[in-house]
């Protein structure tokens, strides 16, 4: 009897060790892909005629505005990093997540202002009030069940319908507010889709619903397409970085759900 228990225990330990090894290998592969994309994005802009706001790096230098691009790159990196840290602390029910969220909003807002991306800056003001509301509400509700939960699929279906329906309305609003004939309809739809799916995802994440990652993933994929379309290569890096976080977050939540 004891021998059987020992054999089962060894098999379980070996299985966990194999899963751990595979997860580390996958994480390493994803990290290498992200590193390649980061290096490629830097190379593409600084050495291969990549564009930001319809101007390559030489054009920015000739106008004496190279410092703007350097500053923008730094702010973009900080905003990506603080956003990721905010999600990590939120997973752990740690109120410090709001410090990183507010840092993310502030740095991203600045990065929009220095490139005159007015609508994106307006989006961050909206996000600020949503995060502020969540911060003020933190701890007021009695958290009887802190377990990771799956949202009601009817709610998820409704949110998907809401997302695709309001994308068209929001896109028209973007076009009106920007009053920019050079801003393509496809880009307006993508921008609206990215913003709405991110906000829905964040709402579900606060509620500790794992389907939040579905909407985060949709937002990230949309942002990647927008980055490719507008040759803003650094966004490719930041969004693939978020994909990496989602992969880790989903794995973490599934592990905790099984443990519970």
Secondary structure, DSSP 4 states (H G I P E B T S, - for coil): -HHHHHHHHHHHHHHHHHHHHHHHHHHHHHHHHHHHHHHHHHHHHHHS---BTTB-HHHHHHTT-HHHHHHHHHHHHHHHHHHHHHHHHHHTT-TTHHHHHHHHHHHHHHHHHHTT-HHHHHHHHHHHHHHHHHHHHTTTS--S--S-BPPPHHHHHHHHHHHHHHHHHHHHHHHHHHT-TTS-HHHHHHHHHHHHHHHHHHHHHHTTBTTHHHHHHHHHHHHHHHHHHTT-HHHHHHHHHHHHHHHHHHHHHHHHHHH-
